[in-house]
Amino acid sequence: MPVYQHYKSRLTQNNHLLMFYQSLKQTNKILILKISKRKEIHQCLQI
């Protein structure tokens, strides 16, 4: 039983990590979008 509990808690930890990683990726996408938009604006300003 303790082994099962341990395994389950490890699984939960991994799940949290995965969710955290996915939210990071999401934030990254948004950041990249913002940055690319800024670059476009800068290019427009330079022209």
Number of C-alpha atoms within 10 A of each C-alpha: 6 7 8 9 10 11 12 12 12 12 12 12 12 12 12 12 12 12 12 12 12 12 12 12 12 12 12 12 12 12 12 12 12 12 12 12 12 12 12 12 11 11 10 9 8 7 5
